[in-house]
């Protein structure tokens, strides 16, 4: 199961459809809080999350998962590229940091790396 978190409904649907087209199950959430309350919290093989969302941000979510001992691979996407944020999330173990709009192949590469658990991490802006 790949969990996708984004407050932009269009982006949420687009990423969910891409993930499903790859043959993976996908669950979509419009907020980090909804994901944290879900049954998928411990069952997600990978999380794809927007950085900037109302309420809990993607970076806050990453911090929370780490604090709770959950090392679920995370791929970030953002419309507001910031090198400091990129460095922070990548240093904390993110598997990707993609600037919106991004090429589908870049996200697919990040998903493959995250699910394989490789040490390779991808960035694009």
N, C-alpha and C positions, 0 to 999 in steps of 0.2 A: 504494500500500500504506500503510495506517495501522497503526502498531504500538501496542499497548496493553500497559501494564505495571502490574500490581497483584498484590500477594500475597493478596488476598481473591478466592478463586475465583468466588464469586457475582458480585461486581462486575466481574471480568474477563470472565465470560461475558455479563453484561448489556450491557456497553459493546461488546463484540465483536459481539453480535447487533444492537445499534442501528446500529453502523457498517455492518455488512453489509446491513441493511434499507435503508440510504441508497444502496446500489449500489457501495460501496467494498470492496476486498479488505482483510482484516484479519488481522493476526498477533498472537497473544496470548503474553505472557511473564509468568511468576510472579515474576521479579526483574529488576532492572536489569542484573545481571551476565549473565543469560541473553540479554538483548537485545544487550548489547555483544559477545557471542560469536556472535551469529546472522549469517546471510547478509543480514538486512534492515537492518543498521546503516547502510549507505550508500544503500539503496533505499527507505527510508521517506519518504513525502511529509509525514508528520506523526506525532508521538508523543503519546500520551495516557498520562500517568504519575501514579501515586499519589505523594504527597509522602513519607509515612512508610512505609517498608518495611524489613524486616530486611536487614542488610548495607548495600549502597549505597542511599541515599535518592534520591528523585526530584530533589532539589536537587543532590546529588552527581553524579547523571547529567547534569543540565544543565551543571554546571561541566566535567565530563569532555568532553562533546560540544563545548562551546565551545573548550576547550583543544586538542582534536583538529582544530579548524577546521571542524566540522560544524555548520551553521546550520539543522538540521532544526527546523521549528516544533514547539513543545511546548505542550501544554495540561495543566495540573495539576489534580488532584482530591484532596481531602483531607477526612477526617473530623475533623481537629484544626485548625480554622481559626486561623491566627496572622497578624496583620497584618504583622509584620516579615518573615515568610517570603514572604507575598504580595508585598510591596514588592520584596524581593530578586529573586524570580524574574521579576516583571514588568519590573523595571528591566534585567534581563539578557535580555529579549526574549521571554518567554513570551507565548502568545496567549490564555491564559485561566487562571483560578484559581477553581475551582468547589468549594464546600463540599458534602460528601456529607450527605444525599442532595441531588441537584440535579435540576432539571427537564430532561428530554431536549432540549427546545428550546434551552436555554442551551448544552448541549454541541454541538448541531447548528450553532448560530450560531458558536461558537468554531472548529469544524472548517471551516466555510465561510470564515471570515476567515483561518485559517491556510493553507488551500489556495489562496486568492486572493492571499495575501501582503500583505494590507492592513495599514496601520499601526494599525488599530483593535484594541484589546485589551480583553477582557471579564473582569469579575470578578463573582462572586456568592458570597454567604455566608449 
